[in-house]
Amino acid sequence: MSNHRDQPQPPAWPLLDEAVEAALRRAFADGSWGKYHGPNCHQLTERLAALHGCEHVVLTCSGTAAIELALHGLNIGDDDEVILSAYDFEGNFKNVLTVGAKPVLVDVDAWTGQLDVSQLEAARSPRTKAIIASHLHGGVVSMPDARAFADQHGIAVIEDACQMPGAMVQGRVAGSWGDVGALSFGGSKLLTAGRGGALVTRDAAIAQRIRVHTQRGNDAYPLSELQAAVLVPQLDRLSERNQLRTENVSRLLTLLSDVAGLRCFVEGAGSGDPRRAPGDPSRETQPGFYKLGFWFDAAAFGCSRDDFACAMRVKGIALDPGFRALHRTHARGRFRAVNDLPNATRADESILVLHHPVLLGTAGDMQAIRDAIT
Ligand SMILES: *Cc1c(COP(=O)(O)O)cnc(C)c1O
């Protein structure tokens, strides 16, 4: 055990943030920490509404609950179908089943690892009610295409922005492209209260249906005053921290540019070159980095992805395998798929994700990642 403690550790999360400490003291002094209702949830709601340009915000107990509530808000249930990426957060798949609908899985783009919007038409049926568009690992789903497709066919979009609060996706704040957008405040996320989430929407009817579903004499999916208290000061710093993370991603990608066998997800100005800076110069797209995703080439490194990830952990670098693909972990009868999902299969086997806390570090920390990898 003792040599375990000697191993370098990745940077801790959450940060020791003095603004959070002050918020906790305020919540103690004004008693809001122990109340059902107080100023903090109200303030958080207003801030999220302003950030997303969405009038209606519902705070929830988690991001997973937010997606479930979004499905309820869209009246999705028995015999309906919901399209999502075969490489996605498992809770999204489970939520579709929870409301009684059928998940329809589409493949991911071979370069970006995101939902391949060119396959939406093949996935569509008369039962299709919604698309879950989930921005993952620093990549972004092409929202103008997803939105146009959905509008053409009268399908709703649930935009899962749990991995990139405050990011810019093709000119709009992540989450605000969807009929409903979802955020997470889970313990590892960029905005954290240990648990929690939120929904944003411009649609009063959707918001009303969600409220009717949650209000059962009390809020059945609540975010507490204490959670809201610690989130508000983090929102103050979100843009600055997103910027710093983006700069460090840029540095890291430059440092890794001559490393064969690791190809980053991040899309830049459309050059197809992984060495380009994240986002585009017009700042129409500035992704968020809860994780930074890479395609790992086992042949180039001469070891398996999982062995490589273990070796990185030993060196104190939080570079881990990504999600399991949904078609490989669920029985065939539970979903429909448009084809064999070859890219999602590859994603299942070869994605690595760098966890975000180190991205608030220094240029030296980025160099240390390169040194560990090489
Ligand atoms: C974390 C996450 C969620 C769920 O959030 P929780 O608050 O942990 O329930 C949903 N979708 C994505 C893409 C996530 O990364």
PDBQT file of the ligand as one rigid body, heavy atoms in Angstrom, charges set to zero:
ROOT
HETATM    1  C1  LIG A 401     -22.269  12.926 -17.043  1.00  0.00    +0.000 C 
HETATM    2  C2  LIG A 401     -23.122  12.792 -18.223  1.00  0.00    +0.000 A 
HETATM    3  C3  LIG A 401     -24.507  12.656 -18.123  1.00  0.00    +0.000 A 
HETATM    4  C4  LIG A 401     -25.256  12.442 -16.833  1.00  0.00    +0.000 C 
HETATM    5  O1  LIG A 401     -25.018  13.275 -15.816  1.00  0.00    +0.000 OA
HETATM    6  P1  LIG A 401     -25.168  12.825 -14.271  1.00  0.00    +0.000 P 
HETATM    7  O2  LIG A 401     -25.341  14.130 -13.592  1.00  0.00    +0.000 OA
HETATM    8  O3  LIG A 401     -23.916  12.103 -13.907  1.00  0.00    +0.000 OA
HETATM    9  O4  LIG A 401     -26.380  11.961 -14.150  1.00  0.00    +0.000 OA
HETATM   10  C5  LIG A 401     -25.248  12.605 -19.273  1.00  0.00    +0.000 A 
HETATM   11  N1  LIG A 401     -24.667  12.686 -20.475  1.00  0.00    +0.000 NA
HETATM   12  C6  LIG A 401     -23.345  12.826 -20.618  1.00  0.00    +0.000 A 
HETATM   13  C7  LIG A 401     -22.780  12.931 -21.995  1.00  0.00    +0.000 C 
HETATM   14  C8  LIG A 401     -22.524  12.873 -19.510  1.00  0.00    +0.000 A 
HETATM   15  O5  LIG A 401     -21.197  12.987 -19.672  1.00  0.00    +0.000 OA
ENDROOT
TORSDOF 0
